[in-house]
């Protein structure tokens, strides 16, 4: 009898349920009645607290198109995993004990960068772990794509499409703030797809004067409006020169709720007009997964079961050159996949006249 645990950790996104379903259906097809699936509630917190339940095949029906996660999720910072805090809970010890209590043969983990780091920690502690890469940021190392990304880009692009009509009607400058603290993949893809005139991402620090020159050039060319797609983690060239401590202090002292509002104020003061800001926020995480994410999540789920059957543990399934392959968690954990400033897609944006404020 195989006993497999599944958990989803970190931020939610589209495709989590599709991936859970892919894992479960592949398990039942491969092992039939010789498998038990345990759903761990609310991510690593559930594994720490021993909150889990035996799942039935019917639990995985009708969830392919469902957003969010039927197992619930939570954020458990990796940097605190080995720290015993005031509650006196030894988190790593508890996770290992609950894994053994469930008599698991393998734990399947769905999550982003922090999740992958903790999955690798559990691997180092001797647990059998297989992971799947999910995040709307598409910044997990060693995979060309994460599920959730394409769906979120679709939503962000739709926001930019809608902003176009009102920006055109009123002849205004609009800033659309897109999720992505450290990586600009989402802003880059949505910005190009949504026809943004300026794209600002964390990997390419901007200069305000360059943005102003771009807006003025559009105005001189008779363009009545401009749209800026701004990643929530965008930063100026001056900020890029700061130490990490200095940057955190500067942002903490910033009187605006986000970088987009600061930019709106700075640009507005220079050009003498009001700049409108739109922040779609968690809308970008919600709703049904797009067809691509449903397919990718299902492929990842089925591939994870192949690894379980082969007892090839300690790996994350990844997309490389259109194939699903295993990559060691030790090579994934603690690394971010950022947008190369000289990448082909960045150059494409430059070639069609999009400014990165540099």
ABEGO torsion letter per residue (X at the ends): XBBBBBBBBEBBBBGAAAAAAAAAAAAAAAAEAABBBBBBBGEAAAAAAGBBBBBBAAAABGAAABBEBAAEBBBBBAAAAABBBAAGBBAAAAAAAAAAAAGBABBBBBEBAAAAAAAAAAAAAGBBBBBBBBEAAGABBGBABBBGAAAAAAAAAAAAAAAAAAAAAAGBBBBBBBBGAABAAAAAAAAAAAGBABBBBAABBBBAAAAAAAAAAAAAAGBABBBBBBBAABBBAAAAABBAAAAAAAAAABABABAAAAAAAAAAAAAGBBBBBBBAEAAAABEBBBAAAAAAAAAAAAAAAAAAAAGBBGBBBBBBGGBBBBBBAAAABGBBBBBBAABAAAAAAAAAGBBAGX
